[in-house]
Amino acid sequence: MINKQNLWFLTLFSLVLVLGVYYVTMPNEMLLKNVKTSDKTAKGTKTTNVKTSSKEISSLDAMRVSLEEERNEEMTSLQEQLTSGKMGAEEKNNAYEQLKYLNSLQGKEEKLEKKLKDNLKLDCFVKINTTAIESVCISSKHDKSLANNIMRSLQEEYTDKMNITVKFQKK
C-alpha cells in the first residue's frame, strides 16, 4: 500500500526526471534563440552605465582581494609557526604579535575606507605599510584640493607623520 508521502515523492521525482530529459534533448538552436532575444531586450543606455560602474568597483575589489590573499598567506605561515612544536617561546610570541599587527592593519584600513566614504563620498582602497599609506580613489574630479583633503583625513588617525600617496581612477 502506497501512502501519501511516497505518492508525492514519486510524482515530484518523475516530474524532475521528465524535465531533465527534456532539457538534455532540447535542440541547441532553441537555446541560442532565447539568449539572442534576451540580449536584444537588455541592450540600452542603462545597462552600459551599470557595466562601467561595476568595472570601477571591480578594480577596487580586485585590489582588496589581492591584498587579502597576501595577508592570508602571511597569517597562515604565522599560524603554522605558532602550532609547530619546533619553535621556541620567543619566536612564537613574535609570530603572535605579527598576527595581532596584521589584524589591526586590516581594521585600520577598513576604518579609513569608511571614513573617506562617509566624509568625502569617495569609493577608495587603502593599504597601510609600516610608515606609508597608499590610497586609490575613484572620482571624476582629480584636483590638488581633493587629494589634500584625502591626505589630511588619513593623517588625522595617526600621531606620527605618515607618507601618504593618493591615486585617482576615473569614473
Solvent accessible surface area in square Angstrom, and as a share of the most:
residue,aa,sasa,rsa
1,M,241,1.08
2,I,110,0.56
3,N,87,0.45
4,K,165,0.70
5,Q,142,0.63
6,N,77,0.39
7,L,101,0.50
8,W,161,0.56
9,F,130,0.54
10,L,93,0.46
11,T,68,0.40
12,L,97,0.48
13,F,113,0.47
14,S,54,0.35
15,L,96,0.48
16,V,102,0.58
17,L,102,0.51
18,V,96,0.55
19,L,104,0.52
20,G,36,0.35
21,V,84,0.48
22,Y,126,0.48
23,Y,135,0.51
24,V,119,0.68
25,T,97,0.56
26,M,32,0.14
27,P,74,0.47
28,N,106,0.54
29,E,113,0.51
30,M,92,0.41
31,L,62,0.31
32,L,103,0.51
33,K,135,0.57
34,N,90,0.46
35,V,83,0.48
36,K,127,0.54
37,T,78,0.45
38,S,61,0.39
39,D,75,0.39
40,K,151,0.64
41,T,117,0.68
42,A,55,0.43
43,K,162,0.69
44,G,41,0.40
45,T,107,0.62
46,K,164,0.70
47,T,52,0.30
48,T,76,0.44
49,N,99,0.51
50,V,97,0.56
51,K,125,0.53
52,T,76,0.44
53,S,48,0.31
54,S,59,0.38
55,K,141,0.60
56,E,33,0.15
57,I,91,0.46
58,S,58,0.37
59,S,38,0.24
60,L,3,0.01
61,D,58,0.30
62,A,62,0.48
63,M,49,0.22
64,R,80,0.29
65,V,81,0.47
66,S,54,0.35
67,L,17,0.08
68,E,94,0.42
69,E,100,0.45
70,E,88,0.40
71,R,13,0.05
72,N,68,0.35
73,E,123,0.55
74,E,83,0.37
75,M,23,0.10
76,T,72,0.42
77,S,51,0.33
78,L,15,0.07
79,Q,91,0.40
80,E,117,0.53
81,Q,68,0.30
82,L,47,0.23
83,T,115,0.67
84,S,38,0.24
85,G,76,0.73
86,K,195,0.82
87,M,57,0.25
88,G,37,0.36
89,A,89,0.69
90,E,132,0.59
91,E,89,0.40
92,K,60,0.25
93,N,83,0.43
94,N,81,0.41
95,A,2,0.02
96,Y,110,0.42
97,E,84,0.38
98,Q,98,0.44
99,L,17,0.08
100,K,99,0.42
101,Y,101,0.38
102,L,14,0.07
103,N,83,0.43
104,S,52,0.33
105,L,12,0.06
106,Q,48,0.21
107,G,38,0.36
108,K,89,0.38
109,E,10,0.04
110,E,118,0.53
111,K,119,0.50
112,L,2,0.01
113,E,29,0.13
114,K,131,0.56
115,K,38,0.16
116,L,1,0.00
117,K,109,0.46
118,D,74,0.39
119,N,91,0.47
120,L,47,0.24
121,K,160,0.68
122,L,15,0.08
123,D,53,0.28
124,C,3,0.02
125,F,14,0.06
126,V,1,0.00
127,K,52,0.22
128,I,5,0.02
129,N,59,0.30
130,T,109,0.63
131,T,84,0.49
132,A,26,0.20
133,I,0,0.00
134,E,69,0.31
135,S,1,0.01
136,V,17,0.10
137,C,0,0.00
138,I,9,0.05
139,S,7,0.04
140,S,86,0.55
141,K,117,0.50
142,H,78,0.35
143,D,55,0.28
144,K,179,0.76
145,S,66,0.43
146,L,19,0.09
147,A,20,0.16
148,N,62,0.32
149,N,70,0.36
150,I,0,0.00
151,M,75,0.33
152,R,153,0.56
153,S,12,0.08
154,L,1,0.00
155,Q,43,0.19
156,E,125,0.56
157,E,67,0.30
158,Y,42,0.16
159,T,144,0.84
160,D,104,0.54
161,K,172,0.73
162,M,16,0.07
163,N,99,0.51
164,I,22,0.11
165,T,68,0.39
166,V,30,0.17
167,K,126,0.53
168,F,53,0.22
169,Q,63,0.28
170,K,158,0.67
171,K,148,0.63
